Amino acid sequence: MNDAGIPVFTVNVIVSADDLKAQNASFVEYVGADQVAGGAQMGQQALKDLGDTAKIVAGIIGDPDQIPTNQRDQGFTDVLSKNPNAKVVQTLNGKIDPNVSLQVASDLLQAHPDMNVIFADAGPHAVGALQAVMQQDKPDSIRGLCLLRRRHGLD
């Protein structure tokens, strides 16, 4: 497209700057959400819901192969890292698949019994994480799913 002189815009598609450079390509404009800010907003919401002085043990269901999920995870982690009572203990790959996310969320909950926040950074991750929380009968101890819980009528 660049060789043909056709301007390229991306809409809600984040393209790796390194990949573009390697192909001697570029785009005119990205139009879409600020993924880092979205993750930060979720981190701020977790702190607000649990309280600034609460101990927060968080896990992330993400996908390291996806730029948007990595950016959301970074925003979330940046916010929690500023609170001395909060820590992100592990990030697992949900592969944008609810079944994989169910398995890795189950593993996460078993590995960290004191976990009280799961940040599922994509819709399929949230579905799997919610199923894992329900299967392990932990809907009251995993407060980080409060937004999902309200949407699914679990509060």
C-alpha positions, 0 to 999 in steps of 0.5 A: 500500500505504501509503495502505491501511495495509498494512505493507510489508517487503522481503526481499533487495530494496533500494528507493531511499530517494529513490524512496520519498520521492518517492512518499510511501511507506515500508516497515517493514523490510528483511530481507537481506544488507548489500551494502556489507559483502559487497563489503568482505569481497571486497576484504579477501579480495583483499588476503589472497590477494595479500598486503598488499604486492602491487601490486593493479590492480583492475577492477569489472564492475558495473551502475550501475542496481542498488542492490545492485551499487553497494553491493557495489562501494562496499564493495570500493572502500573496502577497496582504497582504504585500501591504498597498493598497490591501486587500482581503475582502472575500473568497467564496466557488465555489465548483469547479462548474461553476454554483455555482461560477457564483452565488457566484461571483455575490454575491461577486460583489454585496456585494463589489461594489468597488471590482476590483480583483477576484481571481478564483483559479480553472478553473470552478471558473474562468468560473463562475466569468467571467460570473458574471462579464459579466452579471453585465457589469463590464468587465472594472472595474474588472481588476483582470480578465485581464488574463482571459479577454485576453484569451477570447478576451475581451481586 
